[in-house]
Amino acid sequence: MTIQLYGIPNCDTMKKARLWLDENGISYTFHDYKKEGADAARLARWAEAVGWEKLLNRAGMTFRKLPDADKQDIDRDKAIALMVASPSMIKRPVLEYPGGVLVGFSIDRYADALL
């Protein structure tokens, strides 16, 4: 099973997800947004799978620091453009696994999908 985990290494939620995967013997490849960025095509696939509203981290400082004009009238295309420009705006972690995409970390959801 090929599993990809996307996020930022120093994020506390990322650390919890990585620890859970490691403790459960689940191998994965980690994609660091800070170093490798985020591409629009992948974000579009995720948005199709889970909805762009779930992907866009409106609670984070990066989003909150945006000018008000950038926060208004957000639709799928604008959200994807914002997340490509600033991957810190992508809710973390994003886990791609055969059969789906999970956004955010939940022990129950990870266990249901991966165990």
C-alpha positions in Angstrom: 0.0 0.0 0.0 1.4 3.4 -1.1 0.7 6.1 1.4 1.8 9.8 1.1 1.6 12.2 4.0 1.6 15.9 3.2 2.4 18.8 5.5 4.9 20.8 7.5 7.3 18.9 9.8 7.1 21.2 12.8 3.3 21.2 13.0 2.0 19.5 16.2 -0.8 17.7 14.3 1.7 16.4 11.8 3.8 15.1 14.6 0.8 13.2 16.0 0.0 11.7 12.6 3.5 10.6 11.9 3.8 9.1 15.4 0.6 7.2 14.9 1.7 5.9 11.5 5.1 4.9 12.9 3.6 3.2 16.0 1.2 1.2 13.8 4.0 0.1 11.4 2.5 1.9 8.4 5.1 3.0 5.9 4.6 6.3 4.1 6.4 8.9 2.1 6.4 12.4 3.6 6.0 15.5 1.4 7.2 18.7 3.0 5.3 21.7 1.7 8.0 24.1 2.9 10.6 22.4 0.8 8.6 20.8 -2.1 5.6 23.1 -2.4 2.1 22.1 -3.4 0.9 21.7 -7.0 -2.5 22.9 -8.3 -3.3 19.5 -10.0 -3.0 17.6 -6.7 -4.9 20.2 -4.8 -7.7 20.0 -7.5 -7.9 16.2 -7.0 -8.1 16.6 -3.2 -10.7 19.3 -3.6 -12.7 16.9 -5.8 -12.4 14.2 -3.2 -13.0 16.1 0.0 -14.1 19.6 -1.0 -11.9 22.7 -1.1 -13.6 24.1 2.0 -12.1 21.2 4.1 -8.6 21.7 2.6 -8.3 25.5 3.2 -7.1 26.2 6.7 -9.0 29.4 7.5 -8.0 29.2 11.2 -4.3 29.5 10.6 -2.2 32.6 10.9 -1.3 32.6 7.2 -4.9 32.9 6.1 -5.8 35.3 8.9 -3.0 37.6 7.8 -4.3 37.9 4.2 -5.7 41.2 3.1 -9.5 41.2 3.5 -9.9 41.4 -0.3 -8.1 38.0 -0.6 -10.4 36.4 2.0 -13.6 37.5 0.2 -15.5 35.6 -2.5 -13.4 32.5 -2.2 -14.4 29.7 -4.5 -12.6 26.5 -5.5 -10.2 28.1 -8.0 -9.3 31.0 -5.7 -8.8 28.6 -2.7 -6.5 26.4 -4.8 -4.5 29.4 -6.0 -4.1 30.6 -2.4 -2.9 27.2 -1.3 -0.4 26.9 -4.1 1.0 30.4 -3.3 1.1 29.6 0.5 1.0 25.9 1.3 0.7 26.8 4.9 -2.9 27.5 4.2 -3.5 23.8 3.5 -5.1 22.0 6.5 -2.7 19.5 7.9 -2.0 16.7 7.5 -3.3 15.4 4.2 -3.0 11.7 3.8 -3.3 10.0 0.4 -3.9 6.3 0.5 -5.3 3.7 -1.9 -9.0 4.4 -1.9 -9.0 8.0 -0.5 -7.8 11.2 1.0 -7.9 12.2 4.7 -7.6 15.8 5.8 -6.6 16.5 9.4 -5.6 13.8 11.9 -8.0 11.6 13.8 -7.0 8.3 15.3 -10.4 6.7 14.5 -10.4 7.9 10.8 -6.8 6.8 10.3 -7.5 3.4 11.9 -10.6 2.9 9.8 -8.8 3.7 6.6 -5.4 2.0 7.2 -5.8 -0.9 9.6 
